[in-house]
Amino acid sequence: MASKVRKKAALQHKLQQLRDATSSSALNKASIIVDASKYIEELKQKVEGLNSELGDTESSSSQNDELPMVTVETLERGFLINVFSEKNCPGMLVSILEAFEELGLDVLDARVSCEDTFQLEAVGGESQKNDSIDAQMVKQAVLRAIKNMD
């Protein structure tokens, strides 16, 4: 008999918790459960909406991520150029080196990895005939070379 009373009290306590969590004003079990199921459906719709927004954000940011990250630092006589891309495309290194050549930059030192990702770290020295190049020009030329590969 005592266990039956404990079970009933535990059930009442759980129903009260469910009422509180769902902001239900219902008094009987069936109505509390109906309110809880409606609340769960509302939560599911909110989750779907948030997932949809997240998917839209990711797809728009993935379009921006198609171009690699390019940084160019000015050195005493030249530039330190770093290029990183999540994907490696055939011909990317050649395109970048051609851009250097068009700018009149001589590659003095370079490290390249072209396996799954593309990574380039290069030191480009300006040739004597061209000293009007700045870091922004180098960055734009590299980005243009990569973009024109498509």
LUMLUM-675400 format. One record per residue (C-alpha): y, x, z; residue in one letter; residue number from 0. Coordinates in steps of 0.5 Angstrom, whole numbers, always signed. Example, Ala and Ser with C-alpha at 12.3 -4.5 7.8 and 13.67 -1.06 7.14 Angstrom:
2
<v->-9, u->+25, w->+16, type->A, seq->0>
<v->-2, u->+27, w->+14, type->S, seq->1>
end
This chain:
150
<v->+0, u->+0, w->+0, type->M, seq->0>
<v->+5, u->+6, w->+2, type->A, seq->1>
<v->+3, u->+9, w->-5, type->S, seq->2>
<v->+5, u->+3, w->-9, type->K, seq->3>
<v->+12, u->+2, w->-5, type->V, seq->4>
<v->+13, u->+10, w->-6, type->R, seq->5>
<v->+12, u->+9, w->-14, type->K, seq->6>
<v->+16, u->+3, w->-14, type->K, seq->7>
<v->+22, u->+6, w->-11, type->A, seq->8>
<v->+21, u->+12, w->-15, type->A, seq->9>
<v->+21, u->+8, w->-21, type->L, seq->10>
<v->+27, u->+4, w->-19, type->Q, seq->11>
<v->+30, u->+11, w->-18, type->H, seq->12>
<v->+29, u->+13, w->-25, type->K, seq->13>
<v->+31, u->+7, w->-28, type->L, seq->14>
<v->+38, u->+8, w->-24, type->Q, seq->15>
<v->+38, u->+15, w->-27, type->Q, seq->16>
<v->+37, u->+12, w->-34, type->L, seq->17>
<v->+43, u->+7, w->-33, type->R, seq->18>
<v->+47, u->+13, w->-30, type->D, seq->19>
<v->+46, u->+17, w->-36, type->A, seq->20>
<v->+47, u->+12, w->-41, type->T, seq->21>
<v->+53, u->+8, w->-38, type->S, seq->22>
<v->+49, u->+2, w->-38, type->S, seq->23>
<v->+51, u->-4, w->-34, type->S, seq->24>
<v->+44, u->-8, w->-35, type->A, seq->25>
<v->+40, u->-10, w->-29, type->L, seq->26>
<v->+33, u->-11, w->-31, type->N, seq->27>
<v->+28, u->-6, w->-34, type->K, seq->28>
<v->+28, u->-8, w->-41, type->A, seq->29>
<v->+35, u->-9, w->-42, type->S, seq->30>
<v->+36, u->-2, w->-39, type->I, seq->31>
<v->+31, u->+1, w->-44, type->I, seq->32>
<v->+34, u->-3, w->-49, type->V, seq->33>
<v->+41, u->+1, w->-48, type->D, seq->34>
<v->+38, u->+7, w->-47, type->A, seq->35>
<v->+34, u->+7, w->-54, type->S, seq->36>
<v->+41, u->+5, w->-57, type->K, seq->37>
<v->+44, u->+11, w->-53, type->Y, seq->38>
<v->+39, u->+15, w->-56, type->I, seq->39>
<v->+40, u->+13, w->-63, type->E, seq->40>
<v->+48, u->+14, w->-62, type->E, seq->41>
<v->+46, u->+21, w->-60, type->L, seq->42>
<v->+41, u->+22, w->-66, type->K, seq->43>
<v->+47, u->+20, w->-71, type->Q, seq->44>
<v->+52, u->+25, w->-67, type->K, seq->45>
<v->+47, u->+31, w->-68, type->V, seq->46>
<v->+46, u->+29, w->-75, type->E, seq->47>
<v->+53, u->+29, w->-76, type->G, seq->48>
<v->+54, u->+35, w->-73, type->L, seq->49>
<v->+49, u->+39, w->-77, type->N, seq->50>
<v->+52, u->+36, w->-83, type->S, seq->51>
<v->+59, u->+39, w->-81, type->E, seq->52>
<v->+55, u->+46, w->-80, type->L, seq->53>
<v->+51, u->+46, w->-86, type->G, seq->54>
<v->+58, u->+44, w->-90, type->D, seq->55>
<v->+61, u->+50, w->-86, type->T, seq->56>
<v->+56, u->+55, w->-88, type->E, seq->57>
<v->+55, u->+53, w->-95, type->S, seq->58>
<v->+63, u->+54, w->-96, type->S, seq->59>
<v->+62, u->+61, w->-92, type->S, seq->60>
<v->+56, u->+63, w->-96, type->S, seq->61>
<v->+61, u->+63, w->-102, type->Q, seq->62>
<v->+66, u->+67, w->-99, type->N, seq->63>
<v->+60, u->+72, w->-97, type->D, seq->64>
<v->+58, u->+73, w->-104, type->E, seq->65>
<v->+63, u->+79, w->-105, type->L, seq->66>
<v->+61, u->+85, w->-101, type->P, seq->67>
<v->+66, u->+88, w->-95, type->M, seq->68>
<v->+70, u->+93, w->-98, type->V, seq->69>
<v->+74, u->+98, w->-93, type->T, seq->70>
<v->+79, u->+103, w->-96, type->V, seq->71>
<v->+82, u->+109, w->-91, type->E, seq->72>
<v->+87, u->+113, w->-94, type->T, seq->73>
<v->+85, u->+121, w->-92, type->L, seq->74>
<v->+90, u->+127, w->-93, type->E, seq->75>
<v->+88, u->+128, w->-100, type->R, seq->76>
<v->+84, u->+122, w->-102, type->G, seq->77>
<v->+80, u->+116, w->-100, type->F, seq->78>
<v->+74, u->+114, w->-95, type->L, seq->79>
<v->+71, u->+108, w->-99, type->I, seq->80>
<v->+66, u->+103, w->-95, type->N, seq->81>
<v->+62, u->+98, w->-99, type->V, seq->82>
<v->+57, u->+93, w->-96, type->F, seq->83>
<v->+53, u->+87, w->-99, type->S, seq->84>
<v->+48, u->+83, w->-96, type->E, seq->85>
<v->+45, u->+83, w->-103, type->K, seq->86>
<v->+44, u->+89, w->-108, type->N, seq->87>
<v->+45, u->+87, w->-115, type->C, seq->88>
<v->+43, u->+92, w->-121, type->P, seq->89>
<v->+49, u->+96, w->-123, type->G, seq->90>
<v->+53, u->+95, w->-117, type->M, seq->91>
<v->+53, u->+103, w->-116, type->L, seq->92>
<v->+55, u->+104, w->-123, type->V, seq->93>
<v->+61, u->+99, w->-124, type->S, seq->94>
<v->+64, u->+102, w->-117, type->I, seq->95>
<v->+63, u->+109, w->-120, type->L, seq->96>
<v->+66, u->+106, w->-127, type->E, seq->97>
<v->+72, u->+103, w->-123, type->A, seq->98>
<v->+73, u->+110, w->-119, type->F, seq->99>
<v->+73, u->+113, w->-126, type->E, seq->100>
<v->+79, u->+109, w->-128, type->E, seq->101>
<v->+83, u->+110, w->-122, type->L, seq->102>
<v->+82, u->+117, w->-123, type->G, seq->103>
<v->+78, u->+118, w->-117, type->L, seq->104>
<v->+73, u->+124, w->-117, type->D, seq->105>
<v->+67, u->+123, w->-112, type->V, seq->106>
<v->+67, u->+128, w->-107, type->L, seq->107>
<v->+62, u->+126, w->-103, type->D, seq->108>
<v->+58, u->+120, w->-103, type->A, seq->109>
<v->+52, u->+116, w->-99, type->R, seq->110>
<v->+48, u->+110, w->-102, type->V, seq->111>
<v->+43, u->+106, w->-100, type->S, seq->112>
<v->+41, u->+100, w->-105, type->C, seq->113>
<v->+34, u->+98, w->-102, type->E, seq->114>
<v->+35, u->+90, w->-100, type->D, seq->115>
<v->+42, u->+91, w->-98, type->T, seq->116>
<v->+48, u->+95, w->-102, type->F, seq->117>
<v->+51, u->+100, w->-98, type->Q, seq->118>
<v->+56, u->+106, w->-100, type->L, seq->119>
<v->+60, u->+111, w->-97, type->E, seq->120>
<v->+64, u->+115, w->-101, type->A, seq->121>
<v->+70, u->+120, w->-101, type->V, seq->122>
<v->+74, u->+120, w->-107, type->G, seq->123>
<v->+79, u->+125, w->-108, type->G, seq->124>
<v->+85, u->+124, w->-113, type->E, seq->125>
<v->+86, u->+128, w->-119, type->S, seq->126>
<v->+92, u->+132, w->-120, type->Q, seq->127>
<v->+95, u->+128, w->-125, type->K, seq->128>
<v->+95, u->+121, w->-121, type->N, seq->129>
<v->+98, u->+121, w->-114, type->D, seq->130>
<v->+101, u->+114, w->-114, type->S, seq->131>
<v->+94, u->+110, w->-112, type->I, seq->132>
<v->+94, u->+107, w->-105, type->D, seq->133>
<v->+88, u->+104, w->-101, type->A, seq->134>
<v->+90, u->+97, w->-103, type->Q, seq->135>
<v->+89, u->+99, w->-111, type->M, seq->136>
<v->+83, u->+102, w->-109, type->V, seq->137>
<v->+80, u->+96, w->-106, type->K, seq->138>
<v->+82, u->+91, w->-111, type->Q, seq->139>
<v->+79, u->+96, w->-116, type->A, seq->140>
<v->+72, u->+96, w->-113, type->V, seq->141>
<v->+72, u->+88, w->-111, type->L, seq->142>
<v->+74, u->+87, w->-119, type->R, seq->143>
<v->+69, u->+92, w->-121, type->A, seq->144>
<v->+63, u->+88, w->-117, type->I, seq->145>
<v->+66, u->+81, w->-119, type->K, seq->146>
<v->+66, u->+83, w->-126, type->N, seq->147>
<v->+59, u->+84, w->-126, type->M, seq->148>
<v->+57, u->+77, w->-126, type->D, seq->149>
end
